[in-house]
């Protein structure tokens, strides 16, 4: 039998992101923390309490009570830092110099490339490389070309200056 929690649905669950909640489980435990995310398939919650991360499986959730609706900016920053796929960008990084180095590297490897706004258009625009010009900053629909451009960026020699 499905719990009332699992019947609420993804629209309700996503509204809980960044709020502080108390979760009552079917076995009588209470867990508190900020909601990082809720899995839309299993209704499982990911809670962050300080530096402790807990996953509460959806089938175990009896009730969720909102303790604080207002997101805590410090907690949001911590969540983003803990769960970010991208390493932080050095704020002192010279993006023009980085773009020029990458442009030269791609040309050296005989791949057509040109500047396009703040980014680079590679292989006739099939792939776009956006600032700060890392392999994860590539966008493209052709997976083969995208993968090759990302590998080319990863193989670029590090700046020796």
DOLO-572915 format. One record per residue (C-alpha): residue number from 1; x, y, z; residue in one letter. Coordinates in nm, 4 decimals, decimal comma, padded with zeros to 6 digits. Layout:
residues N
<atom k="NUM" xx="X" yy="Y" zz="Z" r="A"/>
...
***
This chain:
residues 161
<atom k="1" xx="00,0000" yy="00,0000" zz="00,0000" r="X"/>
<atom k="2" xx="00,1342" yy="00,3432" zz="-00,0948" r="X"/>
<atom k="3" xx="00,1926" yy="00,5963" zz="00,1827" r="X"/>
<atom k="4" xx="00,0371" yy="00,9425" zz="00,1766" r="X"/>
<atom k="5" xx="00,3881" yy="01,0814" zz="00,1151" r="X"/>
<atom k="6" xx="00,4378" yy="00,8829" zz="-00,2036" r="X"/>
<atom k="7" xx="00,1001" yy="00,9980" zz="-00,3367" r="X"/>
<atom k="8" xx="00,1860" yy="01,3693" zz="-00,3093" r="X"/>
<atom k="9" xx="00,3889" yy="01,3631" zz="-00,6295" r="X"/>
<atom k="10" xx="00,6945" yy="01,5370" zz="-00,7758" r="X"/>
<atom k="11" xx="00,5436" yy="01,8874" zz="-00,7891" r="X"/>
<atom k="12" xx="00,4925" yy="01,8874" zz="-00,4112" r="X"/>
<atom k="13" xx="00,8290" yy="01,7230" zz="-00,3426" r="X"/>
<atom k="14" xx="01,0310" yy="01,9673" zz="-00,5542" r="X"/>
<atom k="15" xx="00,8763" yy="02,2582" zz="-00,3609" r="X"/>
<atom k="16" xx="01,0531" yy="02,1230" zz="-00,0504" r="X"/>
<atom k="17" xx="01,4018" yy="02,1768" zz="-00,1940" r="X"/>
<atom k="18" xx="01,6195" yy="02,3891" zz="00,0413" r="X"/>
<atom k="19" xx="01,3554" yy="02,3928" zz="00,3176" r="X"/>
<atom k="20" xx="01,4280" yy="02,2597" zz="00,6669" r="X"/>
<atom k="21" xx="01,2051" yy="01,9641" zz="00,7471" r="X"/>
<atom k="22" xx="01,1352" yy="01,6975" zz="01,0070" r="X"/>
<atom k="23" xx="01,0724" yy="01,3540" zz="00,8564" r="X"/>
<atom k="24" xx="00,8744" yy="01,0960" zz="01,0529" r="X"/>
<atom k="25" xx="00,9541" yy="00,7439" zz="00,9375" r="X"/>
<atom k="26" xx="00,7345" yy="00,4355" zz="00,9501" r="X"/>
<atom k="27" xx="00,9528" yy="00,2908" zz="01,2283" r="X"/>
<atom k="28" xx="00,9006" yy="00,5978" zz="01,4506" r="X"/>
<atom k="29" xx="01,2319" yy="00,7790" zz="01,3943" r="X"/>
<atom k="30" xx="01,2477" yy="01,1506" zz="01,3303" r="X"/>
<atom k="31" xx="01,5160" yy="01,2940" zz="01,1030" r="X"/>
<atom k="32" xx="01,5753" yy="01,6643" zz="01,0526" r="X"/>
<atom k="33" xx="01,7638" yy="01,8536" zz="00,7876" r="X"/>
<atom k="34" xx="01,7520" yy="02,0666" zz="00,4753" r="X"/>
<atom k="35" xx="01,6064" yy="01,8952" zz="00,1685" r="X"/>
<atom k="36" xx="01,8705" yy="01,8721" zz="-00,1039" r="X"/>
<atom k="37" xx="01,6449" yy="01,6842" zz="-00,3442" r="X"/>
<atom k="38" xx="01,3636" yy="01,4313" zz="-00,3679" r="X"/>
<atom k="39" xx="01,3852" yy="01,1426" zz="-00,6127" r="X"/>
<atom k="40" xx="01,0726" yy="01,1623" zz="-00,8332" r="X"/>
<atom k="41" xx="01,0678" yy="00,7857" zz="-00,8922" r="X"/>
<atom k="42" xx="01,1145" yy="00,6472" zz="-00,5398" r="X"/>
<atom k="43" xx="01,0037" yy="00,9520" zz="-00,3345" r="X"/>
<atom k="44" xx="01,3300" yy="00,9243" zz="-00,1402" r="X"/>
<atom k="45" xx="01,4620" yy="01,2403" zz="00,0265" r="X"/>
<atom k="46" xx="01,8215" yy="01,3560" zz="00,0552" r="X"/>
<atom k="47" xx="01,8663" yy="01,5587" zz="00,3736" r="X"/>
<atom k="48" xx="02,1644" yy="01,7704" zz="00,4749" r="X"/>
<atom k="49" xx="02,2134" yy="01,8438" zz="00,8441" r="X"/>
<atom k="50" xx="02,5374" yy="02,0342" zz="00,8961" r="X"/>
<atom k="51" xx="02,7906" yy="01,8277" zz="00,7007" r="X"/>
<atom k="52" xx="02,5926" yy="01,5045" zz="00,7448" r="X"/>
<atom k="53" xx="02,4014" yy="01,3722" zz="00,4443" r="X"/>
<atom k="54" xx="02,1140" yy="01,1273" zz="00,4930" r="X"/>
<atom k="55" xx="01,8987" yy="00,9488" zz="00,2399" r="X"/>
<atom k="56" xx="01,5504" yy="00,8610" zz="00,3609" r="X"/>
<atom k="57" xx="01,3943" yy="00,5989" zz="00,1369" r="X"/>
<atom k="58" xx="01,0505" yy="00,6978" zz="00,0116" r="X"/>
<atom k="59" xx="00,8751" yy="00,3841" zz="00,1324" r="X"/>
<atom k="60" xx="00,9914" yy="00,4604" zz="00,4894" r="X"/>
<atom k="61" xx="00,8523" yy="00,8167" zz="00,4986" r="X"/>
<atom k="62" xx="00,5365" yy="00,8519" zz="00,7059" r="X"/>
<atom k="63" xx="00,5118" yy="01,2302" zz="00,7260" r="X"/>
<atom k="64" xx="00,7156" yy="01,5403" zz="00,6379" r="X"/>
<atom k="65" xx="00,6734" yy="01,8586" zz="00,8386" r="X"/>
<atom k="66" xx="00,8221" yy="02,1878" zz="00,7167" r="X"/>
<atom k="67" xx="01,0170" yy="02,3547" zz="00,9983" r="X"/>
<atom k="68" xx="01,1532" yy="02,6544" zz="00,8087" r="X"/>
<atom k="69" xx="01,0265" yy="02,7623" zz="00,4675" r="X"/>
<atom k="70" xx="01,2960" yy="03,0261" zz="00,4128" r="X"/>
<atom k="71" xx="01,6128" yy="02,8841" zz="00,2570" r="X"/>
<atom k="72" xx="01,9285" yy="02,9466" zz="00,4567" r="X"/>
<atom k="73" xx="02,1846" yy="03,0993" zz="00,2137" r="X"/>
<atom k="74" xx="02,4720" yy="02,9301" zz="00,3997" r="X"/>
<atom k="75" xx="02,3038" yy="02,5884" zz="00,3679" r="X"/>
<atom k="76" xx="02,2310" yy="02,6465" zz="-00,0020" r="X"/>
<atom k="77" xx="02,5971" yy="02,7341" zz="-00,0601" r="X"/>
<atom k="78" xx="02,7059" yy="02,4209" zz="00,1293" r="X"/>
<atom k="79" xx="02,4635" yy="02,2039" zz="-00,0720" r="X"/>
<atom k="80" xx="02,5865" yy="02,3445" zz="-00,4008" r="X"/>
<atom k="81" xx="02,9492" yy="02,2953" zz="-00,2995" r="X"/>
<atom k="82" xx="02,8925" yy="01,9375" zz="-00,1825" r="X"/>
<atom k="83" xx="02,6852" yy="01,8248" zz="-00,4778" r="X"/>
<atom k="84" xx="02,8358" yy="02,0245" zz="-00,7629" r="X"/>
<atom k="85" xx="02,9678" yy="01,8286" zz="-01,0598" r="X"/>
<atom k="86" xx="03,1889" yy="02,1149" zz="-01,1647" r="X"/>
<atom k="87" xx="03,4989" yy="02,2118" zz="-00,9732" r="X"/>
<atom k="88" xx="03,4994" yy="02,5745" zz="-00,8621" r="X"/>
<atom k="89" xx="03,6307" yy="02,8267" zz="-01,1129" r="X"/>
<atom k="90" xx="03,9263" yy="03,0387" zz="-01,0094" r="X"/>
<atom k="91" xx="03,7882" yy="03,3946" zz="-00,9932" r="X"/>
<atom k="92" xx="04,1308" yy="03,5311" zz="-01,0898" r="X"/>
<atom k="93" xx="04,1453" yy="03,3186" zz="-01,4039" r="X"/>
<atom k="94" xx="04,2095" yy="03,5189" zz="-01,7192" r="X"/>
<atom k="95" xx="03,9324" yy="03,3884" zz="-01,9462" r="X"/>
<atom k="96" xx="04,0604" yy="03,5685" zz="-02,2567" r="X"/>
<atom k="97" xx="04,4004" yy="03,4071" zz="-02,2155" r="X"/>
<atom k="98" xx="04,2422" yy="03,0660" zz="-02,1477" r="X"/>
<atom k="99" xx="04,0217" yy="03,1000" zz="-02,4559" r="X"/>
<atom k="100" xx="04,3186" yy="03,2007" zz="-02,6739" r="X"/>
<atom k="101" xx="04,5273" yy="02,9065" zz="-02,5469" r="X"/>
<atom k="102" xx="04,2409" yy="02,6632" zz="-02,6175" r="X"/>
<atom k="103" xx="04,1764" yy="02,8188" zz="-02,9596" r="X"/>
<atom k="104" xx="04,5447" yy="02,7717" zz="-03,0487" r="X"/>
<atom k="105" xx="04,5452" yy="02,4140" zz="-02,9151" r="X"/>
<atom k="106" xx="04,2384" yy="02,3139" zz="-03,1160" r="X"/>
<atom k="107" xx="04,3829" yy="02,4714" zz="-03,4330" r="X"/>
<atom k="108" xx="04,7158" yy="02,2965" zz="-03,3696" r="X"/>
<atom k="109" xx="04,5207" yy="01,9686" zz="-03,3792" r="X"/>
<atom k="110" xx="04,3716" yy="02,0671" zz="-03,7172" r="X"/>
<atom k="111" xx="04,0141" yy="02,0993" zz="-03,5928" r="X"/>
<atom k="112" xx="03,8134" yy="02,3912" zz="-03,7332" r="X"/>
<atom k="113" xx="03,7352" yy="02,6440" zz="-03,4606" r="X"/>
<atom k="114" xx="03,6310" yy="03,0085" zz="-03,4372" r="X"/>
<atom k="115" xx="03,5281" yy="03,2498" zz="-03,1672" r="X"/>
<atom k="116" xx="03,1566" yy="03,2864" zz="-03,1103" r="X"/>
<atom k="117" xx="03,0569" yy="03,5483" zz="-02,8558" r="X"/>
<atom k="118" xx="03,2357" yy="03,4665" zz="-02,5322" r="X"/>
<atom k="119" xx="03,2844" yy="03,1030" zz="-02,6346" r="X"/>
<atom k="120" xx="03,4251" yy="02,8907" zz="-02,9139" r="X"/>
<atom k="121" xx="03,2420" yy="02,7193" zz="-03,2001" r="X"/>
<atom k="122" xx="03,4195" yy="02,3935" zz="-03,2847" r="X"/>
<atom k="123" xx="03,3764" yy="02,1763" zz="-03,5948" r="X"/>
<atom k="124" xx="03,1522" yy="02,4203" zz="-03,7764" r="X"/>
<atom k="125" xx="02,9439" yy="02,4935" zz="-03,4654" r="X"/>
<atom k="126" xx="02,8651" yy="02,1279" zz="-03,3906" r="X"/>
<atom k="127" xx="03,0177" yy="02,1820" zz="-03,0440" r="X"/>
<atom k="128" xx="03,0286" yy="02,5038" zz="-02,8427" r="X"/>
<atom k="129" xx="03,2806" yy="02,5525" zz="-02,5636" r="X"/>
<atom k="130" xx="03,1628" yy="02,8076" zz="-02,3080" r="X"/>
<atom k="131" xx="03,3682" yy="02,9909" zz="-02,0447" r="X"/>
<atom k="132" xx="03,5629" yy="02,8895" zz="-01,8401" r="X"/>
<atom k="133" xx="03,6616" yy="02,6548" zz="-02,1262" r="X"/>
<atom k="134" xx="03,6854" yy="02,3183" zz="-01,9461" r="X"/>
<atom k="135" xx="03,5825" yy="01,9835" zz="-02,0937" r="X"/>
<atom k="136" xx="03,2563" yy="01,9928" zz="-01,8963" r="X"/>
<atom k="137" xx="03,1753" yy="02,3338" zz="-02,0510" r="X"/>
<atom k="138" xx="03,1195" yy="02,1775" zz="-02,3952" r="X"/>
<atom k="139" xx="02,7719" yy="02,1608" zz="-02,5455" r="X"/>
<atom k="140" xx="02,6741" yy="01,9673" zz="-02,8550" r="X"/>
<atom k="141" xx="02,4127" yy="01,7276" zz="-02,9896" r="X"/>
<atom k="142" xx="02,6526" yy="01,5032" zz="-03,1815" r="X"/>
<atom k="143" xx="02,7868" yy="01,2783" zz="-02,9046" r="X"/>
<atom k="144" xx="03,0832" yy="01,1519" zz="-03,1075" r="X"/>
<atom k="145" xx="03,2122" yy="01,5006" zz="-03,1909" r="X"/>
<atom k="146" xx="03,1350" yy="01,6240" zz="-02,8387" r="X"/>
<atom k="147" xx="03,3364" yy="01,3388" zz="-02,6854" r="X"/>
<atom k="148" xx="03,6325" yy="01,4022" zz="-02,9167" r="X"/>
<atom k="149" xx="03,6390" yy="01,7755" zz="-02,8375" r="X"/>
<atom k="150" xx="03,6216" yy="01,7004" zz="-02,4647" r="X"/>
<atom k="151" xx="03,9109" yy="01,4540" zz="-02,4933" r="X"/>
<atom k="152" xx="04,1087" yy="01,7127" zz="-02,6903" r="X"/>
<atom k="153" xx="04,0549" yy="01,9710" zz="-02,4146" r="X"/>
<atom k="154" xx="04,1585" yy="01,7204" zz="-02,1456" r="X"/>
<atom k="155" xx="04,4775" yy="01,6453" zz="-02,3401" r="X"/>
<atom k="156" xx="04,5765" yy="02,0130" zz="-02,3601" r="X"/>
<atom k="157" xx="04,9111" yy="02,0726" zz="-02,1871" r="X"/>
<atom k="158" xx="04,8848" yy="02,2744" zz="-01,8685" r="X"/>
<atom k="159" xx="04,9997" yy="02,6347" zz="-01,8732" r="X"/>
<atom k="160" xx="05,3634" yy="02,6548" zz="-01,7627" r="X"/>
<atom k="161" xx="05,3657" yy="03,0305" zz="-01,6895" r="X"/>
***
